[in-house]
Amino acid sequence: MIDVLVSHEIPAGAAWSVLVRAGRELRLTALGPGANCSTLLFAAHHPVDRLNVPDTLKAQMSAVIRPPMVLMSDRGLALCSVTGSSLPWHDALCGHSTDTHVAAFGPSSYQQDGNAWRRSARAGLLSELRKHGRDTADLHGCVNFFAKAATADDMAGTLSFQPNHATADDWVALRAEVDVLAVLSTAPHPLDPRWAPQPVRADVRAIEPAGPDDAAWRFRAESERALLLSKEVLA
């Protein structure tokens, strides 16, 4: 039996942050078609360790995030393992949306639109980071869970956004390998030509410890090394 310790529905176009203790699972569930969840990760008690997307992809010979990959820090330590997903592709190349992206949809403000006012992922992520004593220097390359941007069939290798890659109830599960601060925004993907954000549910769950045959440990030598480093350095 899996115990849900924290459950929160992040509204469409909003942001939220949560501390996930080592050994627990953060499970994200799309609550509408075309959902996007721009995600930053930090080792909660070691500010030097934050998600490094280029190293995560390079070390594991991938251009996307999928199970059973390990999400690595700047020093090559494992922050989280992707233990499962209903989707085989989560974007890690395009970054989060900015105010410039959002401005293309026309003017919006709280006075005019209330809780539906349009905010970029950058604005939402910064708002959450400041609650934890962090700021713009702590922004880094994110993973856009539930989104897909693939190279188009052209000589330039243009990235082409795939609309509605996710449907309602698609999910992804991350096992925290150390105490992790996750900062999340449900603003649309920066390449999405629509303004149609969807809510995402975030559940923190108590799960069984990883066993000797755990897929993340056996995925690649680089993945195993990152997991070992986390136990040695951040334990």
C-alpha positions as CSV (number, residue, x, y, z in Angstrom):
1,M,0.0,0.0,0.0
2,I,1.3,3.4,-1.0
3,D,0.6,6.3,1.4
4,V,-0.1,9.8,-0.1
5,L,1.6,12.2,2.3
6,V,0.9,15.5,0.4
7,S,-1.5,16.1,-2.5
8,H,-1.9,19.4,-4.2
9,E,-3.6,20.4,-7.5
10,I,-1.6,23.1,-9.1
11,P,-4.0,25.3,-11.1
12,A,-3.6,25.9,-14.8
13,G,-0.9,28.6,-15.4
14,A,0.2,28.7,-11.7
15,A,3.3,27.6,-9.7
16,W,4.0,25.6,-6.6
17,S,7.0,24.2,-4.7
18,V,7.4,21.2,-2.4
19,L,10.1,19.5,-0.3
20,V,10.4,15.8,-1.1
21,R,12.3,13.8,1.4
22,A,14.9,11.2,0.2
23,G,13.2,7.9,-0.6
24,R,9.8,9.4,-1.3
25,E,8.1,9.8,-4.6
26,L,6.8,12.9,-6.3
27,R,4.1,11.8,-8.8
28,L,2.8,14.4,-11.3
29,T,-0.5,13.8,-13.0
30,A,-1.8,15.8,-16.0
31,L,-5.4,16.9,-15.4
32,G,-6.1,18.0,-18.9
33,P,-4.9,17.5,-22.5
34,G,-1.7,19.3,-23.5
35,A,-0.6,19.8,-19.9
36,N,2.9,21.0,-19.2
37,C,4.9,21.1,-15.9
38,S,8.2,23.1,-16.1
39,T,10.2,21.7,-13.2
40,L,13.4,22.8,-11.4
41,L,15.1,20.6,-8.8
42,F,17.5,21.4,-6.0
43,A,19.2,19.4,-3.3
44,A,17.4,20.9,-0.4
45,H,20.3,21.1,2.1
46,H,23.2,21.5,-0.4
47,P,22.6,24.7,-2.5
48,V,25.5,23.9,-4.8
49,D,23.6,20.9,-6.2
50,R,20.8,21.7,-8.7
51,L,19.5,20.0,-11.8
52,N,22.0,20.0,-14.7
53,V,20.0,19.1,-17.8
54,P,22.9,19.0,-20.3
55,D,24.9,16.6,-18.1
56,T,21.8,14.5,-17.4
57,L,21.2,14.0,-21.1
58,K,24.8,13.6,-22.1
59,A,25.7,11.1,-19.5
60,Q,22.7,8.9,-20.3
61,M,22.9,9.3,-24.1
62,S,19.4,10.8,-24.6
63,A,17.8,14.0,-25.8
64,V,14.6,13.4,-23.8
65,I,13.7,12.5,-20.2
66,R,12.1,9.0,-19.8
67,P,12.3,6.2,-17.3
68,P,14.6,4.9,-15.8
69,M,16.9,7.9,-16.2
70,V,18.5,9.7,-13.3
71,L,18.2,13.5,-13.0
72,M,21.7,14.7,-12.1
73,S,23.1,17.8,-10.4
74,D,26.0,20.0,-11.5
75,R,28.4,17.7,-9.7
76,G,27.0,14.5,-11.2
77,L,25.0,13.5,-8.2
78,A,21.6,11.9,-8.5
79,L,18.7,14.2,-7.3
80,C,15.8,12.0,-8.5
81,S,15.2,8.9,-10.5
82,V,12.4,8.7,-13.1
83,T,10.8,5.5,-11.9
84,G,7.8,5.4,-14.2
85,S,5.8,7.3,-16.7
86,S,2.7,6.8,-18.9
87,L,4.6,8.8,-21.6
88,P,8.0,7.9,-23.3
89,W,9.0,11.5,-23.8
90,H,9.4,14.5,-21.6
91,D,11.1,17.6,-23.1
92,A,14.4,18.8,-21.6
93,L,15.6,21.0,-24.4
94,C,13.4,24.1,-24.7
95,G,13.5,25.6,-21.2
96,H,10.6,27.4,-19.6
97,S,8.4,30.2,-21.0
98,T,9.3,33.9,-20.4
99,D,7.3,37.1,-20.2
100,T,8.1,37.6,-23.9
101,H,6.4,34.4,-24.8
102,V,3.4,35.3,-22.8
103,A,3.1,38.8,-24.2
104,A,2.4,37.3,-27.6
105,F,-1.1,36.3,-26.3
106,G,-2.0,40.0,-25.6
107,P,-2.1,42.1,-22.4
108,S,-3.3,40.4,-19.2
109,S,-3.3,41.5,-15.6
110,Y,-4.9,40.4,-12.3
111,Q,-7.1,43.5,-12.3
112,Q,-8.4,42.5,-15.8
113,D,-8.5,38.7,-15.7
114,G,-8.5,37.7,-12.0
115,N,-7.0,34.3,-11.3
116,A,-6.9,33.6,-15.0
117,W,-4.3,36.3,-15.8
118,R,-1.5,35.0,-17.9
119,R,1.9,34.6,-16.2
120,S,5.0,33.0,-17.7
121,A,6.7,30.0,-16.2
122,R,9.6,32.2,-15.4
123,A,7.4,34.5,-13.3
124,G,5.9,31.6,-11.4
125,L,9.1,29.8,-10.8
126,L,10.8,33.0,-9.5
127,S,7.8,33.7,-7.2
128,E,8.3,30.2,-5.7
129,L,12.1,30.4,-5.5
130,R,11.9,33.7,-3.5
131,K,9.8,31.8,-0.9
132,H,12.9,29.7,-0.3
133,G,15.5,32.6,-0.2
134,R,16.5,32.0,-3.9
135,D,16.3,34.3,-6.9
136,T,17.1,34.7,-10.6
137,A,20.6,33.2,-10.1
138,D,18.9,29.9,-9.2
139,L,17.0,29.5,-12.4
140,H,18.3,26.7,-14.5
141,G,17.4,24.5,-17.4
142,C,14.2,22.7,-16.6
143,V,12.4,19.6,-17.6
144,N,9.0,20.2,-19.2
145,F,7.1,17.1,-18.0
146,F,4.2,16.0,-20.3
147,A,5.6,18.0,-23.3
148,K,7.2,16.9,-26.5
149,A,9.3,19.0,-28.9
150,A,11.0,16.9,-31.6
151,T,13.3,17.9,-34.4
152,A,11.4,18.6,-37.6
153,D,12.2,17.1,-41.0
154,D,14.4,19.9,-42.2
155,M,18.1,20.6,-42.6
156,A,18.2,23.1,-39.8
157,G,17.0,20.5,-37.2
158,T,14.2,22.9,-36.1
159,L,12.4,21.9,-32.9
160,S,8.7,21.2,-33.6
161,F,6.2,21.3,-30.8
162,Q,3.8,18.3,-30.6
163,P,0.4,19.6,-29.3
164,N,-1.6,17.4,-26.9
165,H,1.3,15.0,-26.3
166,A,-0.2,14.4,-22.9
167,T,-3.8,13.6,-22.2
168,A,-5.7,13.7,-18.9
169,D,-4.4,11.2,-16.4
170,D,-0.9,10.9,-17.9
171,W,1.6,10.7,-15.2
172,V,5.3,10.6,-14.3
173,A,6.9,9.4,-11.0
174,L,10.2,10.8,-9.5
175,R,11.9,9.1,-6.6
176,A,13.9,11.5,-4.5
177,E,17.5,10.2,-4.0
178,V,18.3,13.1,-1.6
179,D,16.0,15.6,0.1
180,V,14.9,17.6,-2.9
181,L,13.1,21.0,-3.4
182,A,10.9,20.7,-6.5
183,V,9.7,24.0,-8.1
184,L,6.9,23.6,-10.6
185,S,5.0,25.7,-13.1
186,T,2.0,24.7,-15.1
187,A,2.3,27.6,-17.6
188,P,2.3,26.3,-21.3
189,H,5.4,25.1,-23.0
190,P,7.4,28.0,-24.6
191,L,6.8,26.6,-28.1
192,D,3.0,26.0,-27.6
193,P,1.2,28.4,-30.0
194,R,-1.9,28.3,-27.8
195,W,-2.6,29.7,-24.3
196,A,-4.4,26.6,-22.9
197,P,-2.7,25.7,-19.6
198,Q,-3.9,22.7,-17.7
199,P,-3.8,21.9,-14.0
200,V,-1.4,19.2,-12.7
201,R,-1.8,17.2,-9.5
202,A,1.4,16.7,-7.4
203,D,1.4,13.9,-4.9
204,V,4.2,13.1,-2.5
205,R,4.0,9.4,-1.6
206,A,5.8,7.0,0.7
207,I,7.1,4.1,-1.3
208,E,9.2,1.0,-0.8
209,P,13.0,1.4,-0.9
210,A,14.8,0.6,-4.2
211,G,15.8,-3.0,-4.5
212,P,19.0,-4.5,-6.0
213,D,17.3,-4.9,-9.4
214,D,16.1,-1.3,-9.5
215,A,16.0,-0.1,-13.1
216,A,17.6,3.3,-12.4
217,W,20.7,1.6,-10.8
218,R,21.0,-0.8,-13.7
219,F,20.3,1.7,-16.5
220,R,23.9,2.9,-17.3
221,A,27.2,3.0,-15.5
222,E,26.8,6.8,-15.3
223,S,23.4,6.4,-13.6
224,E,24.8,4.0,-11.1
225,R,27.8,6.3,-10.4
226,A,25.4,9.3,-9.8
227,L,23.3,7.3,-7.4
228,L,26.4,6.1,-5.5
229,L,27.7,9.7,-5.3
230,S,24.5,10.9,-3.8
231,K,24.7,8.3,-1.0
232,E,28.4,9.1,-0.3
233,V,28.3,12.9,-0.6
234,L,24.8,14.0,0.5
235,A,23.8,11.2,2.9
